[in-house]
Amino acid sequence: MIDLSWSHILIVLVVALVVVGPKDLPRLMRTLGRWLAKARAMADQFKKSFDEMSRQAELDELRTEIQALRNERPFAGLEQTLHEPVLPLDPAPQLEPPASPAPVEEAPHDEGPPIPIAPGSEPPPP
């Protein structure tokens, strides 16, 4: 980039004032400002288009890598292994019938003295 110090800028302004004159100097500065604005706009547009092209190139590269991975299928054997059954498949597995439970004897129920019931009421639950 051009290295301009304040002394260089002052020299350029004095030469412009002498060459162009004080009457036309504002018009020259306005024209110069418009050119600089157009140059900046073009530089920004160039930068944006360059960034877009690089982004598009990166996306294209990612697409080709993904397609290559899909074509290679490095986990195809793993997929087949996952779909295999863990236990062997028998047409009708023979299970032993469960053993019949031993009869359970109930403990003798000792009834206490009878509970008197008032007329018109229900007996208490057991």
N, C-alpha and C positions, 0 to 999 in steps of 0.2 A: 504494500500500500504506500501511497505517497506520504512522505513525512513533511508536514508543513508546520512551521512554528509561527508564532504571532508576528515576527518580523517579516517573514515571507508573505503572509496574508496582507500585511500593511503595504508592502511594496506593490503587490498585485492590485490593490484597491487604488493606490496613487496613480499607477500607470493607467488603469481603466478610467479614472477621473480625467486625466490629461488627454488620453486618446479619444474617448467618447464625448466627454464634456459633461458638465453638470446638468444640462437640459435633458439629455437622452439617457442618462445613467439609470433613473428609475425604471424606464422601459426595458433597458438591457438586463437589469437585475430580475425583473418579472419574467422575461423570456428565459433567462438562465435558470430561474427557479422551476419553470414549467418543464424544461429539458431534464433537469435533475429529478423531478417527480416522475416523468415518463421513464427515465433510466432506472429508478428504484422500482417502479411497478413492473418493468420488464424483468429485472433481476429477481424480484419476488416470484413472478410467474415462472421463470426458469427454474428457480429453486423448488417450487411446488411440483412442477412437472417432473423434475429429476427425482424428488422424493417419491412421487407416485410410481415412477418407473421402477425404482429400487424396491418399493413395497410390492409391486406386481411381480417382480422377478423373484422375491423371497416367497411369495405365495405359490408361484409356479414350481419353485424348487420343493416346497413342502408337499404340494400335490403329487409330484413325481415320487418323492420318498414314500408317501402313504400308499400310492399305487404299487410301488415295488414291494412294500411290506405285505400288501394284500396278495400279490402274486406269489411271494415266497411262502407264505403261510407257515411260519416257524413253529407254531403250536398245533399243527394239524394232528400230529401223533397224540398230543395231550388231549385234544378234543375227542379222539376215538377212545382213548383210555377212560375218559370221564363217562362215556356212554355205555361202557361195558358193565354188566351187573356184578355186584359184589358177591352175592351168594349164588350157587349154582341153581339153575331153574329145573326143578323136578315137576313132571306133569301133575302128580298128586302126592304131596308129601304125606307120609304116614306118621301120624301122631299117636302116641299111646293114650288110651282113655285115662282120664284122671281117676285116681284111686278113690273109692267110695269113702266118705268120711265115717269115722267110727260113731256109733250112736252116743248121743250125749244124754246122760241121766240128769234129770232135774232134781234139785235139792228138795227135800220135803218142806212143804209150806206149813208153817205153824200158825194157826189162826188164834188170835187172841180172843178175849171176851167179846160178846156181841155189843155193838154200839146202838144205843137206843135212838130211834128215829121219831121225830115229832110228826104228828098227823099232818098230812098235806105237803111234806117236804120230800125231796129226793134223797136217796142214800148217797154217802160220799163215794167218790171214785176209789177203786182199789189201789 
